[in-house]
Amino acid sequence: MDRCGRLEDIPLFEDLESEQLQDLAQILKKQNFTRGQRIFTEGDEGNGLYVVDLGQVKIFKISPAGKEQILHIFGPGNPFGEIAMFAGESFPASAEAFTDCQVLFFSRHGFLECVRKDPSLAFNMLAVLSRRLRKFAALIEDLSLKEVPGRLAAHLLYLSEKDGAGDKVKLEVSKGHLAALLGTIPETLSRILAKMNRQGLIEVNGSTILLLDPDGLEDLAEGEVKLT
């Protein structure tokens, strides 16, 4: 597939005209990373926009005590690094290859020239950023207001709605990484999964989780009930 054809499949660029895609294709650079390889580190110069092409990328922060908080795990088609690029500031978090991956890189100078040439590209970016801000707001609410069982229930419901997964969801990350994403530790996560399983809310089969009682999970996520 040519570069323009590949860009058409990325939601960020899906409404662009052929000429706009050609402009972007001219500044595109493909970069390959192996699992665990750092793409950029918090505080590095925001030198451009990245889009996951193949594999997965982890966005995270490290606390002064050394604890990792995962903010996002992005798959194909998802952009990252865009806020620092637009603001001309350093990256507010770190990015690492969660799996072997390929990313598309657009330099800050080249991308902003494309935006100046055709501002409609910026409107697409605003839509993506708005959706991400809503997700960040939900993450902050979960971490600050909800107990861990509520965070887990909310996350399972999110996965069930994502891409029309239905009542059967598949964890794309290890339980250790899921624990970090939810702001807890693996041992606590395992205990909560076991409790949910015993109370008939879910059925755990390896990395696949069947949501037996979505309404009960919703009540747990909203804090209306607690695990016993």
trRosetta pair geometry for C-beta under 8 A, 3 or more apart (Angstrom, degrees):
i j d omega theta_ij theta_ji phi_ij phi_ji
1 5 4.5 -124 -176 95 97 126
1 6 5.2 121 116 -60 119 84
2 5 4.9 93 57 10 74 106
2 6 7.1 -138 98 -7 38 88
2 25 7.9 12 149 -141 91 148
3 6 5.7 -55 -151 34 33 111
3 7 6.4 32 154 -20 66 105
3 25 3.9 120 114 -143 126 112
3 28 5.9 168 -163 57 129 147
4 7 5.7 -55 -150 35 33 112
4 8 6.7 43 151 -29 64 100
4 18 6.9 37 -173 -151 141 72
4 21 4.4 90 -144 133 91 121
4 22 5.9 -11 -90 -76 125 62
4 25 5.2 -55 -66 -54 71 146
5 8 5.7 -46 -155 21 34 117
5 9 7.5 30 152 -17 60 101
6 9 6.1 -60 -166 29 38 109
6 10 7.5 38 144 -24 66 102
6 53 7.4 9 177 -137 128 112
6 104 7.9 162 127 -77 126 143
7 10 5.7 -51 -160 22 46 115
7 13 4.8 -47 167 99 91 157
7 16 7.7 -41 135 58 115 133
7 21 5.0 162 86 -148 135 101
7 24 5.9 128 -135 94 158 130
7 25 6.3 -115 -19 -71 141 88
7 28 7.5 -126 -71 -70 118 150
8 13 6.8 -98 -98 108 26 104
8 14 6.5 75 -173 -121 53 58
8 16 8.0 -129 -104 58 64 92
8 21 6.5 -2 -62 -115 79 150
9 14 7.6 23 -144 -93 9 93
9 77 7.0 -98 130 -97 81 107
10 13 4.8 45 77 29 101 102
10 14 6.8 -152 85 -50 45 78
10 51 5.9 10 -139 -179 145 148
10 77 5.1 178 -129 -136 65 73
10 79 7.9 82 179 -53 122 91
10 104 8.0 -83 -73 38 153 149
11 14 5.4 -29 -137 -15 35 122
11 77 5.7 70 2 173 91 116
11 128 7.2 134 109 -91 108 109
12 51 6.8 -121 26 -107 143 131
12 77 7.7 169 -2 180 90 72
12 79 5.4 64 -61 -32 151 126
12 124 5.6 106 -173 144 56 118
12 125 6.9 37 -154 -87 102 60
12 128 5.6 -4 -102 -55 88 148
13 16 5.0 -41 -172 9 75 127
13 20 7.8 -172 -157 119 97 110
13 21 6.5 103 169 -102 126 89
13 24 6.7 -109 -120 46 141 172
13 121 7.8 -3 -112 -131 75 91
13 124 6.9 91 -87 149 33 163
14 124 7.9 161 38 -137 68 132
15 120 7.6 -113 109 155 109 117
15 124 6.2 -174 44 -88 111 119
16 20 4.0 -118 -176 90 112 132
16 21 5.4 138 107 -54 121 81
16 24 7.6 39 133 -5 168 135
16 120 7.3 150 -107 105 74 113
16 121 6.7 29 -96 -92 120 84
16 124 7.3 -49 -52 -35 94 156
17 20 4.9 96 56 7 73 104
17 21 7.2 -138 99 -5 38 89
18 21 5.7 -57 -149 37 32 111
18 22 6.4 35 153 -22 66 105
19 22 5.6 -52 -150 33 33 114
19 23 6.7 37 151 -21 63 100
20 23 5.7 -50 -154 30 35 113
20 24 6.7 30 151 -13 65 104
20 114 7.3 98 -159 -172 78 107
20 118 5.5 -92 -106 68 111 161
20 120 7.5 -71 -101 71 157 111
20 121 6.6 -179 -167 -67 128 108
21 24 5.7 -56 -150 39 35 109
21 25 6.1 40 151 -26 68 106
22 25 5.5 -49 -143 33 32 116
22 26 6.7 39 155 -28 61 100
23 26 6.0 -54 -160 23 31 114
23 27 7.5 5 153 -1 61 104
23 114 5.1 145 129 -119 122 104
23 117 6.7 -144 -153 78 164 151
23 118 7.7 145 41 14 158 123
24 27 6.4 -73 -158 43 37 95
24 28 6.2 53 147 -47 72 104
24 106 6.8 -39 -157 -110 87 134
24 111 7.8 39 -123 -114 85 73
24 114 5.9 63 -78 -128 73 161
25 28 5.4 -41 -144 9 36 124
26 110 7.9 -150 98 -165 84 126
27 106 5.5 66 112 -143 109 80
27 107 6.1 -109 178 31 113 91
27 110 3.4 158 -143 161 148 145
27 111 6.7 -161 107 -59 149 59
27 113 8.0 145 -61 55 153 114
27 114 7.1 -124 18 -39 141 124
28 104 5.5 -30 -155 -166 105 105
28 105 7.3 125 -160 66 53 47
28 106 6.2 -32 -98 -84 58 82
29 104 7.4 138 70 -162 41 55
29 105 4.7 -32 69 66 93 99
29 106 7.7 164 22 -78 78 35
29 107 7.7 54 6 -35 120 89
30 53 7.0 -31 -131 10 96 162
30 102 6.0 -6 -170 -175 101 109
30 103 7.6 155 -154 81 54 40
30 104 6.1 -33 -99 -103 62 62
30 105 7.5 167 -95 16 12 84
31 39 7.9 112 115 -135 136 98
31 102 7.1 156 80 -157 43 59
31 103 5.2 -20 64 63 95 87
31 104 7.8 160 20 -100 80 14
31 105 5.3 43 -8 -17 121 124
32 100 7.8 3 -174 -177 92 85
32 101 7.4 177 -149 94 55 43
32 102 5.2 -25 -99 -102 73 78
33 37 4.3 -152 -171 75 96 126
33 39 6.0 -60 -75 -80 161 89
33 97 3.8 -167 117 -59 119 137
33 100 7.2 -176 95 -150 56 47
33 101 5.5 -6 60 61 94 85
33 102 7.7 169 20 -88 70 31
33 103 7.0 17 2 1 113 107
34 37 4.9 91 57 -23 68 124
34 97 6.2 139 90 85 24 155
34 100 5.5 -20 -133 -108 50 82
35 97 5.5 -128 -112 117 28 106
35 98 7.1 -25 -136 132 81 23
35 99 5.4 -28 -94 -149 101 29
35 100 5.3 -53 -38 -49 83 60
35 101 8.0 102 -79 -10 58 84
36 96 6.6 -14 -153 174 28 116
36 97 6.4 -34 24 72 24 91
37 96 6.8 166 83 -158 34 74
37 97 4.8 24 50 19 82 123
38 41 6.0 8 -179 -61 134 89
38 94 6.8 -51 -144 -175 102 112
38 95 7.4 108 -166 84 60 56
38 96 5.3 -41 -105 -103 52 85
39 50 6.9 54 165 -112 141 168
39 57 6.7 -4 -12 -143 151 120
39 95 4.1 -46 61 103 117 105
39 96 6.2 -163 4 -91 86 25
39 97 6.5 118 -46 -42 100 74
39 103 7.0 48 -129 8 138 157
40 44 4.6 -126 -173 59 101 148
40 47 8.0 -174 -104 26 143 102
40 81 7.0 80 34 -101 145 124
40 91 5.3 117 123 -10 127 164
40 94 6.7 -156 99 -144 58 58
40 95 5.3 36 43 39 78 102
41 44 5.1 105 59 -28 68 112
41 91 7.3 141 93 68 29 129
41 94 4.9 -7 -134 -114 47 104
42 61 6.4 69 -68 -121 150 75
42 62 7.5 -152 18 25 139 88
42 90 7.6 73 176 141 49 109
42 91 5.8 -120 -118 101 39 92
42 92 6.5 -12 -136 155 93 22
42 93 5.3 -30 -87 -141 103 17
42 94 4.7 -67 -26 -49 83 79
43 90 5.0 -5 -156 165 29 143
43 91 6.8 -39 22 59 22 78
44 47 7.6 -54 143 -9 101 102
44 90 6.1 145 73 -156 27 92
44 91 5.2 9 58 18 83 114
45 90 5.9 -63 -96 -106 31 71
45 91 7.8 35 88 -14 13 84
46 81 6.5 162 -147 -176 86 88
46 83 7.7 -101 -129 92 148 55
46 84 2.7 -163 -100 141 135 103
46 85 4.9 -143 157 -66 110 43
46 87 6.9 61 49 63 163 84
46 88 6.7 -169 67 -146 118 15
46 89 5.6 46 1 75 131 45
46 90 6.0 179 -27 -132 85 15
46 91 5.5 141 -84 -60 79 65
46 108 6.7 94 122 -80 78 135
47 85 7.5 -31 84 -103 18 85
47 107 6.7 -48 156 -141 83 70
47 108 5.7 -124 -180 -15 35 112
48 81 6.7 30 94 127 50 136
48 85 5.7 38 -159 -109 14 123
48 105 5.6 67 109 -177 140 87
48 106 5.4 -176 -177 88 111 48
48 107 4.5 -78 -93 -125 129 27
48 108 4.8 -121 -84 -39 58 65
48 110 7.8 15 -122 43 115 97
48 111 6.5 130 -148 -5 81 128
49 79 6.0 -20 -176 -160 103 115
49 81 5.7 170 -128 89 38 101
49 82 5.2 35 -119 -95 100 74
49 85 5.1 -49 -60 -20 75 172
49 105 7.4 153 82 -155 50 48
49 106 4.5 -9 60 59 98 104
49 108 7.5 123 -17 -88 74 56
49 111 5.4 91 10 -84 121 167
50 57 7.6 137 129 -114 133 177
50 79 6.7 140 84 -159 50 61
50 80 5.2 -27 73 65 104 79
50 81 4.7 73 15 20 97 131
50 95 7.2 133 56 153 158 171
50 103 4.9 -4 -168 172 104 133
50 104 7.0 143 -160 74 52 51
50 105 5.6 -17 -103 -101 73 70
50 106 7.8 -166 -74 23 29 73
51 77 7.1 -24 -178 -157 103 19
51 78 7.0 170 -152 88 65 32
51 79 4.8 -35 -95 -96 80 69
51 80 7.7 151 -93 16 34 65
51 103 6.5 151 72 -165 40 78
51 104 4.5 -14 59 56 98 104
51 106 7.7 39 -5 -6 103 106
52 55 6.9 -123 -165 76 106 66
52 56 7.0 16 -150 -123 147 30
52 57 5.3 -146 -87 1 116 114
52 74 5.1 177 -19 125 142 105
52 75 6.0 -168 110 151 150 20
52 76 5.3 -124 117 -101 98 31
52 77 6.7 -29 73 29 89 31
52 78 5.1 17 25 54 115 81
52 79 7.9 -145 6 -79 72 23
52 80 7.4 49 -33 1 92 109
52 101 6.5 -52 -145 -173 92 129
52 103 5.7 -48 -104 -107 42 83
53 76 6.2 13 174 -129 19 88
53 101 7.6 134 56 174 71 82
53 102 4.5 -53 70 102 114 95
53 103 5.9 166 5 -117 91 22
53 104 5.2 101 -53 -30 114 91
54 76 6.2 15 -94 -88 30 110
54 101 5.8 177 93 -152 67 58
54 102 4.2 39 38 34 102 100
55 75 7.8 -145 119 -138 28 63
55 76 7.7 104 40 -60 33 84
55 97 6.8 4 134 -159 142 94
55 98 7.2 168 158 64 96 79
55 99 4.3 -150 -157 83 102 101
55 100 5.5 -136 -98 94 145 47
55 101 2.8 -133 78 -98 137 80
55 102 6.5 119 15 13 110 58
56 73 5.7 12 178 174 120 94
56 74 6.6 159 -156 81 67 45
56 75 5.3 -31 -100 -94 84 67
56 97 7.8 108 85 -170 56 55
56 98 4.1 -52 106 68 100 121
56 99 4.8 69 36 14 90 103
56 101 6.2 -131 41 -82 29 131
56 172 7.3 156 -82 147 156 122
57 73 7.3 169 82 -157 41 51
57 74 4.9 -14 59 59 92 99
57 78 7.8 -148 45 82 109 114
57 80 6.4 -136 101 18 140 152
57 95 5.7 3 174 -170 116 102
57 96 7.1 154 -162 76 69 35
57 97 6.2 -50 -109 -109 69 41
57 98 5.8 172 -122 -1 10 97
57 101 6.0 -155 -62 108 81 173
57 103 6.8 47 -62 -79 139 124
58 70 6.1 -65 -164 -133 104 106
58 72 7.5 168 -154 90 42 57
58 73 5.4 -16 -102 -107 69 78
58 74 8.0 -172 -78 20 22 73
58 95 7.1 155 81 -153 50 51
58 96 5.0 -21 62 64 100 89
58 97 7.7 22 17 107 87 8
58 98 4.2 114 -34 -71 96 103
58 177 7.6 -102 -112 -149 134 125
59 70 7.3 100 77 -165 53 65
59 71 4.7 -60 107 66 98 105
59 72 4.3 21 42 50 117 93
59 73 7.6 -155 21 -75 73 33
59 74 6.8 51 -15 -12 108 107
59 80 5.9 -155 -71 -147 129 140
59 93 5.3 65 178 113 90 135
59 94 7.3 161 -153 83 51 45
59 95 5.5 -19 -99 -98 70 76
60 68 5.5 3 174 -170 136 96
60 69 6.3 161 -159 82 81 46
60 70 4.8 -43 -98 -106 102 51
60 71 6.0 179 -97 6 37 82
60 93 6.3 168 78 179 20 111
60 94 5.7 -30 68 65 73 93
60 96 7.1 -24 24 16 113 111
60 180 7.6 -5 -125 148 128 128
61 68 7.6 153 81 -153 41 52
61 69 5.2 -11 61 59 88 98
61 71 6.6 64 -8 -36 92 114
61 92 8.0 -35 -87 141 116 72
61 93 5.0 -80 -66 -125 85 94
61 94 6.9 141 -94 15 40 87
62 66 6.4 -16 -177 -142 105 34
62 67 7.1 154 -157 74 59 35
62 68 5.7 -28 -101 -96 73 63
62 69 7.8 178 -88 19 25 73
62 94 7.2 19 -11 7 97 134
63 66 6.7 -40 72 30 78 19
63 67 4.4 6 31 51 121 88
63 68 7.9 -130 5 -62 82 19
63 69 6.8 75 -39 -14 97 107
68 180 5.3 -10 100 -150 99 133
69 180 6.6 -171 -125 177 29 83
69 183 6.4 14 -127 -96 100 79
70 73 6.6 2 176 -47 128 91
70 177 6.4 61 -44 -171 160 79
70 180 4.6 84 -6 118 107 103
70 181 4.3 -47 75 -85 121 67
71 93 5.9 -45 10 -144 146 167
71 136 7.9 3 -167 -111 105 90
71 139 7.3 72 -149 166 67 167
72 78 7.9 -160 159 158 133 148
72 80 7.3 -171 82 -103 141 124
73 98 5.8 58 -145 -69 101 167
73 172 7.2 -179 115 95 139 113
73 173 5.9 -164 -45 -65 174 132
73 177 7.3 63 -69 158 142 128
73 181 7.2 -56 -16 -92 110 132
74 78 3.7 -137 -163 90 111 142
74 80 5.7 -150 -2 -45 163 125
75 78 6.1 88 58 0 45 120
75 172 7.7 -40 -67 157 127 162
79 82 5.4 45 137 -42 123 123
79 128 6.3 44 38 158 122 156
80 95 6.1 134 124 -103 139 138
81 84 5.8 -57 -168 45 65 108
81 85 5.8 69 137 -30 83 109
81 91 6.3 -43 -125 -110 84 110
81 95 6.9 -50 -59 -30 102 150
82 85 5.4 -59 -147 37 35 116
82 86 6.2 28 161 -16 71 105
82 125 6.4 -172 -175 -154 142 112
82 128 7.6 66 35 99 169 127
82 129 6.9 -124 100 -79 134 104
83 86 6.2 -58 -149 38 28 103
83 87 6.1 10 160 -4 65 116
83 92 6.9 -24 89 8 129 120
83 129 7.4 120 -78 -124 89 118
84 87 6.0 -66 -138 49 27 102
84 88 7.9 -150 170 27 56 4
84 89 5.3 -108 -141 76 72 73
84 90 6.2 -58 -142 125 125 18
84 91 4.7 -62 -47 -90 165 51
84 92 6.6 -167 -65 -10 106 78
85 88 7.7 20 175 -68 26 40
85 108 4.9 -163 -152 -107 88 95
85 111 6.8 7 167 69 137 144
85 112 8.0 -164 158 -51 96 99
86 112 8.0 143 -114 -90 56 103
86 125 7.7 141 -69 154 137 148
88 108 7.4 110 -101 -176 67 147
89 92 7.9 34 111 -51 118 86
91 94 7.2 98 121 -88 129 36
91 95 7.4 -89 -174 -8 150 100
97 100 6.7 26 167 -114 132 22
97 101 4.8 -165 -140 25 100 110
98 101 7.3 56 44 -35 67 134
98 173 7.5 -59 -175 -108 134 101
98 177 7.9 81 -146 -139 115 156
106 110 6.0 -127 -177 87 78 110
106 111 4.4 86 138 -69 117 113
107 110 4.4 78 63 15 96 106
107 111 6.5 -174 81 -10 44 88
108 111 6.1 -61 -142 39 24 106
108 112 6.1 18 164 -13 64 112
109 112 6.3 -63 -147 40 23 105
109 113 6.5 27 155 -22 61 108
110 113 5.7 -56 -153 32 30 114
110 114 6.8 31 151 -19 64 102
111 114 5.6 -53 -157 32 37 112
111 115 6.6 36 147 -18 67 103
112 115 5.3 -48 -146 36 40 114
112 116 6.3 44 153 -21 67 100
113 116 5.7 -50 -147 34 33 112
113 117 6.4 33 152 -20 63 106
114 117 5.7 -56 -150 37 31 113
114 118 6.7 -35 169 40 65 91
114 121 6.0 18 129 16 99 171
115 118 7.2 -91 -143 69 23 54
115 119 6.4 50 178 -111 70 47
115 121 5.1 -118 -103 76 68 118
115 122 5.1 78 -151 -56 112 98
116 119 7.6 15 -128 -69 19 74
118 121 5.6 85 97 -13 91 101
119 122 5.1 -40 -169 24 67 117
119 123 7.1 70 139 -22 77 92
120 123 5.4 -43 -158 26 48 115
120 124 7.0 52 147 -18 67 96
121 124 5.8 -50 -160 31 39 112
121 125 6.7 40 144 -19 66 104
122 125 5.3 -52 -152 35 39 116
122 126 6.4 45 149 -25 68 100
123 126 5.5 -46 -149 29 36 115
123 127 6.8 40 152 -21 63 99
124 127 5.8 -52 -156 30 34 112
124 128 6.7 31 150 -15 65 104
125 128 5.7 -57 -152 38 35 110
125 129 6.1 32 153 -18 69 109
126 129 5.6 -56 -143 41 31 111
126 130 6.2 37 156 -26 65 105
127 130 5.8 -51 -148 30 28 113
127 131 6.8 26 155 -15 61 103
128 131 6.0 -57 -156 35 32 108
128 132 6.4 27 150 -17 66 110
129 132 5.5 -58 -147 40 34 112
129 133 6.2 39 154 -24 68 103
130 133 5.7 -50 -147 32 30 112
130 134 6.8 33 153 -19 61 102
131 134 5.8 -54 -157 32 33 112
131 135 6.7 30 148 -17 65 105
132 135 5.5 -54 -152 36 37 111
132 136 6.3 40 149 -21 68 103
133 136 5.5 -50 -146 35 35 114
133 137 6.4 40 153 -23 65 102
134 137 5.6 -50 -150 32 32 113
134 138 6.6 32 151 -17 63 103
135 138 5.7 -53 -152 36 34 111
135 139 6.4 38 149 -22 66 104
136 139 5.4 -52 -148 34 34 114
136 140 6.3 34 154 -19 67 103
137 140 5.9 -52 -148 35 30 110
137 141 6.4 31 152 -18 63 107
138 141 5.6 -55 -148 37 32 113
138 142 6.2 34 153 -22 66 106
138 154 7.6 -166 172 161 111 136
139 142 5.7 -54 -148 35 30 111
139 143 6.2 20 158 -13 66 109
140 143 6.1 -59 -144 41 28 105
140 144 5.9 4 165 -1 65 118
141 144 6.4 -72 -138 48 22 96
141 145 5.3 -29 -176 26 65 122
141 146 7.1 55 135 -12 72 103
142 145 7.1 -66 -108 52 11 81
142 146 4.9 -38 -150 35 54 126
142 150 7.2 -164 -144 113 81 94
142 151 4.6 102 177 -113 112 90
142 154 5.9 -139 -108 65 125 152
142 182 7.7 -84 141 -145 127 71
142 183 7.9 159 116 16 95 128
143 146 7.6 3 -34 47 12 85
143 151 7.2 62 -77 -104 48 136
143 183 4.9 110 -125 -27 100 160
146 150 3.7 -124 -171 93 115 127
146 151 5.1 148 103 -55 123 75
146 154 7.0 14 157 -9 176 137
146 221 7.4 -15 -136 -162 147 52
146 223 6.5 -132 -118 -65 83 105
147 150 5.3 93 57 11 67 105
147 151 7.3 -128 104 -7 33 91
147 223 7.8 114 16 -107 92 91
147 226 7.6 32 50 -128 148 98
148 151 5.4 -53 -146 34 37 114
148 152 6.3 36 158 -19 69 104
148 182 6.4 84 -145 145 83 120
148 183 7.5 -141 -102 82 88 84
148 184 4.8 58 -121 -70 131 145
148 188 6.0 -20 147 145 173 124
148 189 7.4 -120 173 -86 128 62
148 192 6.0 -130 119 -62 109 156
149 152 5.7 -55 -147 37 32 110
149 153 6.2 33 155 -19 66 106
149 192 5.2 -162 -92 -148 79 124
149 195 7.6 -56 -107 82 124 132
149 196 7.5 163 -144 -63 100 106
149 220 5.8 -86 139 180 102 118
149 226 7.1 106 67 -155 146 61
149 227 4.8 -157 -115 -12 163 123
150 153 5.7 -52 -143 37 32 111
150 154 6.2 32 157 -19 65 106
150 220 5.7 -158 -100 149 61 71
150 221 5.2 118 -162 -131 73 33
150 222 7.5 -152 -143 20 113 15
150 223 5.7 4 -104 -70 146 71
151 154 5.8 -58 -149 37 28 110
151 155 6.3 27 153 -20 64 108
151 182 4.7 131 128 -157 129 102
151 183 7.0 -101 -156 41 172 101
151 184 7.7 162 69 -20 142 118
152 155 5.7 -56 -148 36 31 111
152 156 6.4 30 155 -19 66 104
152 182 6.0 19 -73 -129 71 157
152 189 7.0 149 -91 -136 132 82
152 192 5.7 144 10 125 162 139
152 193 7.5 -130 -176 -70 152 72
152 196 7.6 -125 114 -43 132 148
153 156 5.9 -54 -148 35 30 109
153 157 6.4 28 154 -16 64 107
153 196 7.8 176 -81 -109 89 135
153 201 7.7 -61 -109 170 105 143
153 217 4.4 -178 -158 -167 102 80
153 218 7.5 -160 156 -64 119 18
153 220 4.1 153 -55 94 168 113
153 221 4.1 -136 104 -61 110 84
154 157 5.8 -57 -150 38 31 111
154 158 6.3 36 150 -23 64 105
154 221 4.0 124 -68 -140 77 117
155 158 5.4 -50 -149 33 34 115
155 159 6.5 33 153 -18 65 103
155 178 7.7 140 136 -162 156 100
155 181 7.5 107 -123 115 149 119
155 182 6.4 -82 -29 -87 151 110
156 159 5.7 -52 -149 36 33 111
156 160 6.4 36 151 -23 64 105
156 169 6.1 -177 -156 37 74 155
156 202 7.0 -81 -158 -89 162 138
156 209 6.4 -82 -133 107 118 143
156 211 6.3 148 151 -88 118 114
156 217 6.2 -89 81 -162 121 145
157 160 5.5 -52 -148 33 34 114
157 161 6.6 26 155 -13 65 105
157 211 7.6 102 -89 -120 60 152
157 214 6.9 108 -110 -152 96 89
157 217 5.7 167 -59 125 106 123
157 218 6.5 97 -96 -82 151 71
157 221 6.2 -49 6 -49 140 158
158 161 6.1 -63 -152 39 30 104
158 162 6.2 37 151 -32 66 107
159 162 5.4 -49 -142 26 33 118
159 165 6.1 -31 148 45 69 158
159 169 4.1 77 120 -148 120 141
159 171 7.8 -31 -135 -90 164 55
160 165 5.2 -122 -142 78 35 105
160 166 6.3 -76 -164 102 86 16
160 167 6.3 22 -141 -101 125 30
160 169 5.3 -86 -74 -59 68 117
160 211 5.7 -19 -84 -8 144 151
160 214 7.1 -142 111 -113 170 117
161 164 7.7 -10 -171 -84 36 32
161 165 7.3 -12 25 32 12 92
162 165 5.9 21 70 -11 69 115
165 168 6.7 -126 161 79 88 57
165 169 5.2 62 139 -101 144 73
165 170 7.6 -144 -149 13 130 77
167 210 6.3 34 138 -164 92 68
167 211 4.5 -125 -159 57 75 93
167 212 7.7 96 179 -72 123 25
167 214 6.6 -101 -111 -51 96 116
168 208 6.4 -2 -175 -173 95 105
168 209 7.5 163 -155 83 50 43
168 210 5.3 -19 -104 -105 77 70
168 211 7.4 -139 -69 13 30 79
169 208 7.3 162 86 -154 41 57
169 209 5.3 -16 64 62 90 92
169 211 6.8 53 -2 -30 104 105
170 207 5.8 44 -164 127 76 96
170 208 5.2 -27 -101 -100 76 73
170 209 7.7 169 -90 19 27 71
171 174 7.8 96 136 -106 122 9
171 175 7.4 28 151 -73 162 63
171 178 6.3 -43 -153 -65 127 139
171 207 4.6 -121 54 -166 93 83
171 208 7.6 -141 10 -73 77 26
171 209 6.8 63 -33 -9 98 109
172 207 8.0 97 -69 175 23 127
173 177 4.0 -102 168 88 120 128
173 178 5.4 151 90 -55 110 78
173 181 7.1 99 78 -21 159 137
174 177 4.8 94 55 10 79 99
174 178 6.9 -139 98 -5 41 87
175 178 5.3 -50 -142 38 37 115
175 179 6.3 46 154 -26 65 100
175 186 5.6 90 121 -138 98 96
175 189 5.8 173 179 108 99 136
175 190 6.7 62 164 -70 147 84
175 193 7.9 -66 -132 -22 127 153
176 179 5.7 -50 -152 29 29 113
176 180 6.8 27 150 -15 61 103
176 186 4.8 -28 -100 -77 66 125
177 180 5.6 -51 -150 36 37 112
177 181 6.3 42 149 -23 66 103
178 181 5.4 -51 -149 34 34 115
178 182 6.4 19 156 -7 66 109
178 189 6.4 130 99 -156 101 157
179 182 6.0 -68 -148 46 29 100
179 184 5.0 -94 -164 82 83 79
179 185 5.6 20 170 176 137 12
179 186 4.7 -119 -19 -74 160 51
179 188 7.1 121 -139 61 116 90
179 189 4.3 -115 -90 -24 98 141
180 183 7.6 42 -174 -71 31 27
182 189 6.9 121 55 -95 137 114
184 188 4.7 -106 170 79 122 132
184 189 5.7 142 95 -54 124 88
185 188 5.1 89 59 10 77 104
185 189 7.1 -146 94 -7 37 91
186 189 5.5 -59 -147 38 34 113
186 190 6.2 36 157 -23 69 104
187 190 5.8 -52 -150 33 30 111
187 191 6.7 29 153 -17 63 104
188 191 5.8 -56 -152 35 33 111
188 192 6.4 28 154 -16 67 107
189 192 5.8 -59 -149 38 31 108
189 193 6.3 33 155 -19 67 106
190 193 5.8 -53 -147 36 31 112
190 194 6.4 32 154 -20 64 106
191 194 5.7 -56 -151 35 31 112
191 195 6.5 31 152 -19 65 105
192 195 5.6 -51 -147 36 35 112
192 196 6.3 36 154 -18 66 104
192 227 6.8 -169 -140 -13 80 172
193 196 5.7 -54 -148 37 31 111
193 197 6.3 34 152 -23 64 107
193 202 7.4 -68 -155 77 71 136
193 204 5.7 57 170 -65 114 150
194 197 5.5 -54 -150 34 31 115
194 198 6.4 29 154 -18 65 106
195 198 5.8 -55 -146 37 32 109
195 199 6.2 17 159 -8 66 112
195 227 4.9 65 136 -174 139 133
195 228 7.8 172 -167 65 120 38
196 199 6.1 -65 -143 46 28 102
196 201 4.3 -75 -167 63 84 121
196 202 4.7 23 135 25 115 107
196 227 7.0 -67 -68 -109 68 126
197 201 7.5 -75 -65 53 22 78
197 202 5.8 -58 -84 80 60 81
197 203 6.4 91 -134 -114 87 37
197 204 5.4 -62 -86 4 128 103
199 216 7.9 -162 128 159 111 147
199 227 6.9 -147 -10 -137 155 82
199 228 7.4 117 -90 46 134 83
200 212 5.7 -103 172 102 66 142
200 213 6.0 68 124 -22 83 130
200 216 7.8 64 97 43 83 169
201 211 7.6 -35 158 -152 67 63
201 212 6.2 151 157 56 16 97
201 213 4.9 -83 -126 51 52 110
201 216 5.1 -127 -113 103 93 127
201 217 5.7 121 -171 -67 112 84
201 220 7.2 17 -131 -16 152 148
202 209 5.3 -12 -173 -175 126 102
202 210 6.4 146 -165 77 66 54
202 211 5.9 -33 -107 -108 83 45
202 212 5.9 -178 -100 10 21 92
202 213 7.8 -97 -49 32 49 79
202 217 7.5 71 -54 -77 97 123
203 209 7.2 156 75 -159 47 54
203 210 4.2 -6 54 55 99 110
203 212 5.8 85 -19 -44 93 116
204 208 7.9 145 -160 86 45 52
204 209 5.5 -16 -105 -108 65 82
205 208 4.8 -20 74 71 94 98
205 209 7.5 176 29 -84 67 34
205 210 7.1 41 4 -12 108 101
211 214 5.1 57 145 -74 125 80
211 217 6.3 -54 -152 -13 110 152
213 216 3.6 16 131 22 121 121
213 217 6.3 144 98 -19 73 83
214 217 5.5 -55 -148 37 35 113
214 218 6.3 41 152 -24 67 102
215 218 5.5 -49 -149 32 34 115
215 219 6.6 36 151 -19 64 101
216 219 5.6 -49 -150 34 35 112
216 220 6.4 35 150 -18 64 105
216 225 7.3 -50 -159 54 73 148
217 220 5.5 -53 -148 37 35 113
217 221 6.2 37 152 -22 67 106
218 221 5.6 -52 -146 36 30 113
218 222 6.3 19 157 -10 64 110
219 222 6.0 -63 -144 44 28 103
219 224 4.3 -83 -162 67 81 114
219 225 4.6 38 135 10 115 109
220 223 7.8 43 180 -68 29 23
220 224 7.6 -80 -61 51 22 74
220 225 5.7 -53 -81 71 62 92
220 226 7.5 110 -128 -109 79 24
220 227 7.0 45 -131 -50 124 81
223 226 7.9 12 -156 -71 55 78
